[in-house]
């Protein structure tokens, strides 16, 4: 006689938002299989709260703490220990939703990663740095947590990590100018973090890191197959590598001049 599968563990979907109205409906629609949705907002002035209310989400205000601390605060607000962490411009594909539900009926892992597919310039990128872009997003919060990094945060765990099938769909930018504005803010935060850690990049690192990245993403990972969108996406990533280190050198110089 076949065994009856266990009931899936209850799941909380957790998001952080600010002025996310343009993407939020698609994201929340894809989370219909979750037992609750928790949204931690840092001061939206658009229709983010109204959309959250429409989908029955719990909407909580929290002043901005930085990406890692803000996401961990959101995880702590969940009613259930198993959490699925998304950004408002992401959505769960049907195949990924099915894979998550199967995982929640088993006890194979306490932490799971999933491939993320990024949409850029109207094209879903399947090569280069755009895919599979694995991210840990599903976990038992008793076994994992978000790092304290204010930018480029990640999930920290000592547990083995399982891999889910199906893509997390990331609509990464409305247009190039919006994407560049976001990258400019990120590189400033990254540069500040490097200087705070006492890591001042050399001129050679600033020059050669983008070139090595371009070769890896375009040639080794086949980014050229994604056409113009892939080329632009990789080019911006390489420029970000250069400008991050340039900003770090500038900040270090300013800090030294201030202290002298």
VOGUPA-185826 format. One record per residue (C-alpha): x, y, z; residue in three letters; residue number from 1. Coordinates in steps of 0.02 Angstrom, whole numbers, plus 50000, padded with zeros to 5 digits. Each point is the difference from the previous one (the first is absolute). Layout:
% VOGUPA-185826
R, u, v, w, res, n
R, X, Y, Z, Ala, NUM
...
END
This chain:
% VOGUPA-185826
R, u, v, w, res, n
R, 50000, 50000, 50000, Unk, 1
R, 50070, 50169, 49949, Unk, 2
R, 50043, 50119, 50141, Unk, 3
R, 49902, 50161, 50015, Unk, 4
R, 50112, 50151, 49973, Unk, 5
R, 50021, 50121, 50145, Unk, 6
R, 49899, 50159, 49999, Unk, 7
R, 50107, 50147, 49940, Unk, 8
R, 50076, 50106, 50137, Unk, 9
R, 49915, 50171, 50016, Unk, 10
R, 50091, 50134, 49901, Unk, 11
R, 50015, 50188, 50021, Unk, 12
R, 50047, 50105, 49848, Unk, 13
R, 50105, 50148, 50056, Unk, 14
R, 50036, 50160, 49902, Unk, 15
R, 50078, 50170, 50030, Unk, 16
R, 49932, 50145, 49898, Unk, 17
R, 50008, 50185, 49964, Unk, 18
R, 49897, 50073, 49857, Unk, 19
R, 49981, 49827, 49923, Unk, 20
R, 49827, 50024, 49925, Unk, 21
R, 50057, 49973, 49821, Unk, 22
R, 50048, 49818, 50030, Unk, 23
R, 49913, 49948, 50161, Unk, 24
R, 49839, 49929, 49928, Unk, 25
R, 50092, 49874, 49891, Unk, 26
R, 50109, 49949, 50145, Unk, 27
R, 49856, 49974, 50122, Unk, 28
R, 49894, 49908, 49871, Unk, 29
R, 50140, 49872, 49985, Unk, 30
R, 49998, 49972, 50189, Unk, 31
R, 49821, 49936, 50011, Unk, 32
R, 50065, 49830, 50061, Unk, 33
R, 50078, 50077, 50157, Unk, 34
R, 49912, 49998, 50169, Unk, 35
R, 50035, 50183, 50033, Unk, 36
R, 50086, 50149, 49921, Unk, 37
R, 50099, 50123, 50106, Unk, 38
R, 50054, 50166, 49926, Unk, 39
R, 50121, 50115, 50092, Unk, 40
R, 49996, 50173, 49922, Unk, 41
R, 50122, 50142, 50029, Unk, 42
R, 49888, 50145, 49953, Unk, 43
R, 49911, 49978, 49833, Unk, 44
R, 49909, 50150, 49928, Unk, 45
R, 49919, 49908, 49854, Unk, 46
R, 49864, 49866, 50002, Unk, 47
R, 50108, 49863, 50079, Unk, 48
R, 49897, 49990, 50159, Unk, 49
R, 49834, 49998, 49906, Unk, 50
R, 50059, 49854, 49892, Unk, 51
R, 50064, 49907, 50153, Unk, 52
R, 49832, 50021, 50085, Unk, 53
R, 49909, 49940, 49844, Unk, 54
R, 50098, 49836, 50009, Unk, 55
R, 49972, 49979, 50187, Unk, 56
R, 50183, 50026, 50046, Unk, 57
R, 50056, 50059, 50171, Unk, 58
R, 50076, 50171, 49972, Unk, 59
R, 50130, 50059, 50126, Unk, 60
R, 50096, 50165, 50000, Unk, 61
R, 50185, 50000, 50045, Unk, 62
R, 50127, 50138, 49972, Unk, 63
R, 50136, 49945, 49880, Unk, 64
R, 50134, 49895, 50086, Unk, 65
R, 50103, 49947, 49849, Unk, 66
R, 49961, 49852, 49888, Unk, 67
R, 50059, 49858, 50112, Unk, 68
R, 49930, 50067, 50166, Unk, 69
R, 49837, 50052, 49916, Unk, 70
R, 49973, 49827, 49927, Unk, 71
R, 50041, 49916, 50164, Unk, 72
R, 49878, 50114, 50090, Unk, 73
R, 49868, 49945, 49875, Unk, 74
R, 50041, 49816, 50027, Unk, 75
R, 49979, 50026, 50187, Unk, 76
R, 49822, 50065, 49974, Unk, 77
R, 49941, 49839, 49916, Unk, 78
R, 49878, 49886, 50091, Unk, 79
R, 50080, 49843, 49930, Unk, 80
R, 50179, 49937, 50011, Unk, 81
R, 50011, 49957, 49816, Unk, 82
R, 50020, 50159, 49899, Unk, 83
R, 50010, 50042, 49815, Unk, 84
R, 50090, 50166, 49974, Unk, 85
R, 49966, 50100, 49842, Unk, 86
R, 50027, 50174, 49933, Unk, 87
R, 49849, 50092, 49933, Unk, 88
R, 50064, 49989, 49820, Unk, 89
R, 50012, 49810, 50010, Unk, 90
R, 49867, 49867, 49975, Unk, 91
R, 49991, 49812, 50023, Unk, 92
R, 49978, 49898, 49841, Unk, 93
R, 49870, 49860, 50005, Unk, 94
R, 50137, 49868, 49991, Unk, 95
R, 50094, 50080, 50145, Unk, 96
R, 49839, 50012, 50103, Unk, 97
R, 49971, 49813, 49974, Unk, 98
R, 50180, 49962, 50048, Unk, 99
R, 49985, 50103, 50159, Unk, 100
R, 49840, 49911, 50050, Unk, 101
R, 50082, 49830, 49976, Unk, 102
R, 50152, 50055, 50102, Unk, 103
R, 49886, 50053, 50143, Unk, 104
R, 49927, 49824, 50011, Unk, 105
R, 50174, 49925, 50023, Unk, 106
R, 50142, 50018, 50125, Unk, 107
R, 50147, 49990, 49880, Unk, 108
R, 50068, 50175, 50032, Unk, 109
R, 49968, 50151, 50112, Unk, 110
R, 50067, 50121, 49870, Unk, 111
R, 49969, 50010, 49813, Unk, 112
R, 50069, 50099, 49856, Unk, 113
R, 49911, 50033, 49836, Unk, 114
R, 50053, 50060, 49827, Unk, 115
R, 49954, 50180, 49963, Unk, 116
R, 49963, 50057, 49823, Unk, 117
R, 50027, 50185, 49969, Unk, 118
R, 49900, 50103, 49875, Unk, 119
R, 50099, 50142, 49923, Unk, 120
R, 49959, 50110, 49850, Unk, 121
R, 49845, 49894, 49971, Unk, 122
R, 50095, 49835, 49992, Unk, 123
R, 50015, 49859, 50127, Unk, 124
R, 50187, 49968, 50015, Unk, 125
R, 50049, 49816, 49997, Unk, 126
R, 50190, 50015, 49994, Unk, 127
R, 50144, 50104, 50068, Unk, 128
R, 49978, 50075, 50173, Unk, 129
R, 49813, 50007, 49970, Unk, 130
R, 49971, 49811, 50025, Unk, 131
R, 49982, 49890, 50098, Unk, 132
R, 50045, 50131, 50134, Unk, 133
R, 49965, 49880, 50144, Unk, 134
R, 49925, 50081, 50156, Unk, 135
R, 49956, 49927, 50171, Unk, 136
R, 49823, 50060, 50031, Unk, 137
R, 49907, 49856, 50085, Unk, 138
R, 50055, 49948, 50174, Unk, 139
R, 49955, 49955, 50177, Unk, 140
R, 50043, 50160, 50095, Unk, 141
R, 50061, 49895, 50147, Unk, 142
R, 50139, 49936, 49886, Unk, 143
R, 50045, 50153, 49897, Unk, 144
R, 49993, 50189, 50000, Unk, 145
R, 50041, 50152, 49894, Unk, 146
R, 50174, 50073, 50017, Unk, 147
R, 50022, 50173, 50076, Unk, 148
R, 50069, 50073, 49838, Unk, 149
R, 49915, 50162, 49948, Unk, 150
R, 50025, 49954, 49817, Unk, 151
R, 50029, 49832, 49913, Unk, 152
R, 49920, 49914, 50147, Unk, 153
R, 49987, 49811, 49998, Unk, 154
R, 49928, 49858, 50103, Unk, 155
R, 50120, 49927, 50128, Unk, 156
R, 49984, 49818, 50053, Unk, 157
R, 50103, 49852, 50059, Unk, 158
R, 49876, 49878, 49926, Unk, 159
R, 50017, 49910, 49832, Unk, 160
R, 49905, 50090, 49862, Unk, 161
R, 49875, 49915, 49885, Unk, 162
R, 49960, 50060, 49824, Unk, 163
R, 49823, 50028, 49938, Unk, 164
R, 49941, 49984, 49820, Unk, 165
R, 49908, 50140, 49911, Unk, 166
R, 50051, 50182, 49987, Unk, 167
R, 49980, 50150, 50110, Unk, 168
R, 49955, 50133, 49872, Unk, 169
R, 50086, 50167, 50028, Unk, 170
R, 49939, 50149, 49900, Unk, 171
R, 50160, 50095, 50037, Unk, 172
R, 49967, 50170, 49921, Unk, 173
R, 49868, 50104, 49912, Unk, 174
R, 50133, 50079, 49888, Unk, 175
R, 50188, 50026, 49993, Unk, 176
R, 49996, 50169, 50087, Unk, 177
R, 49907, 49929, 50151, Unk, 178
R, 50121, 49853, 50006, Unk, 179
R, 50152, 50115, 49992, Unk, 180
R, 49931, 50109, 50140, Unk, 181
R, 49984, 49845, 50109, Unk, 182
R, 50175, 49939, 49956, Unk, 183
R, 50073, 50170, 50042, Unk, 184
R, 49925, 49989, 50175, Unk, 185
R, 50061, 49821, 50021, Unk, 186
R, 50179, 50038, 49948, Unk, 187
R, 50006, 50145, 50123, Unk, 188
R, 49945, 49885, 50142, Unk, 189
R, 50123, 49865, 49944, Unk, 190
R, 50143, 50125, 49996, Unk, 191
R, 49958, 50062, 50174, Unk, 192
R, 49996, 49821, 50065, Unk, 193
R, 50173, 49964, 49925, Unk, 194
R, 50077, 50154, 50080, Unk, 195
R, 49917, 49962, 50168, Unk, 196
R, 50086, 49829, 49993, Unk, 197
R, 50167, 50081, 49959, Unk, 198
R, 50000, 49925, 49824, Unk, 199
R, 50066, 50131, 49878, Unk, 200
R, 50011, 49923, 49825, Unk, 201
R, 50158, 50018, 49899, Unk, 202
R, 50002, 50085, 49830, Unk, 203
R, 50033, 49832, 49917, Unk, 204
R, 49847, 49924, 50085, Unk, 205
R, 49895, 50147, 49945, Unk, 206
R, 50057, 49978, 49819, Unk, 207
R, 50009, 49812, 49979, Unk, 208
R, 49850, 49943, 50102, Unk, 209
R, 49875, 50064, 49869, Unk, 210
R, 50099, 49919, 49859, Unk, 211
R, 50005, 49831, 50086, Unk, 212
R, 49816, 50014, 50039, Unk, 213
R, 49959, 50039, 49818, Unk, 214
R, 50097, 49847, 49939, Unk, 215
R, 49917, 49886, 50129, Unk, 216
R, 49823, 50059, 49967, Unk, 217
R, 50006, 50024, 49811, Unk, 218
R, 50109, 49852, 49951, Unk, 219
R, 50007, 49869, 50138, Unk, 220
R, 49816, 50017, 50049, Unk, 221
R, 49936, 50037, 49825, Unk, 222
R, 49927, 50172, 50034, Unk, 223
R, 50014, 50043, 49816, Unk, 224
R, 49853, 49882, 49970, Unk, 225
R, 49882, 50124, 50084, Unk, 226
R, 50026, 50126, 49859, Unk, 227
R, 50003, 50188, 50026, Unk, 228
R, 49912, 49989, 50168, Unk, 229
R, 50131, 49880, 50067, Unk, 230
R, 50142, 50107, 49933, Unk, 231
R, 49931, 50157, 50083, Unk, 232
R, 49966, 49909, 50164, Unk, 233
R, 50176, 49930, 50009, Unk, 234
R, 50078, 50166, 49947, Unk, 235
R, 49911, 50090, 50142, Unk, 236
R, 50057, 49865, 50121, Unk, 237
R, 50180, 50023, 49944, Unk, 238
R, 49987, 50189, 50014, Unk, 239
R, 49928, 49978, 50175, Unk, 240
R, 50154, 49899, 50047, Unk, 241
R, 50112, 50141, 49939, Unk, 242
R, 49900, 50143, 50077, Unk, 243
R, 49980, 49910, 50168, Unk, 244
R, 50189, 49993, 50019, Unk, 245
R, 50022, 50178, 49935, Unk, 246
R, 49875, 50064, 50130, Unk, 247
R, 50088, 49900, 50135, Unk, 248
R, 50168, 50079, 49956, Unk, 249
R, 49920, 50172, 50001, Unk, 250
R, 49918, 49970, 50170, Unk, 251
R, 50164, 49935, 50072, Unk, 252
R, 50091, 50155, 49938, Unk, 253
R, 49868, 50116, 50072, Unk, 254
R, 50007, 49907, 50166, Unk, 255
R, 50189, 50015, 50005, Unk, 256
R, 49995, 50186, 49961, Unk, 257
R, 49868, 50027, 50136, Unk, 258
R, 50106, 49910, 50130, Unk, 259
R, 50163, 50088, 49953, Unk, 260
END
